[in-house]
Amino acid sequence: TLSLNDRVIGAGNMTYARLKPGRYDYEVSKEGYSTAKGTVELAAGKTTSLAVQLSHPKSQPKSSTPADEQHYQAAMAAFNGSEFATAEREFAAAIEARPSYAAAYLGLADLKTKTGRRIEASEDYVRAAEIYRVAGELGNSLKAYNSAVQTDRTSTAALAGRGNLYLARGEQIAAIADFEQLTTIDRHNAQAYYGLGLA
């Protein structure tokens, strides 16, 4: 059975006319086989061939991999295949399943950086950094804060977070640099002056 945009068109191995040009989500299903899904682009006045390989579902027990990890793995596969819309949905699903999933926030941030959404990416790097810091993984937290600052050098959240992390690590000189940079961006940022005082 062939479906386009959730509407059954008919059976396979046939040619269909009267389809409007455009991009369609397709599903090809057959009893006893796993459903094949994807997208196809139909051009006006041209015949497009859709070749699909159906496979028998594996008869092994249901995967014990947690849902958040399944979504994360699917997101990374889609991201590496440049299927960015799918990857973003899967990263979001992984985070919904486990809100403290720092690696999923990092993946989402990398995706947004690659697609030119640098401010949103910086915010996701900051979320990952905060999660790592709460978990006591200060090294990973610093890496995430560094990515946030590199992605958006005017991010007050990234500078404040990294400055406080430097204080926690006993690196006062580095903390002073971040807090002073923060005061140049926002002269009225009380957290920046407080951090400077502590440093």
Order of alpha helices (4+ residues) and beta strands (2+ residues): beta-beta-beta-beta-alpha-alpha-alpha-alpha-alpha-alpha-alpha-alpha
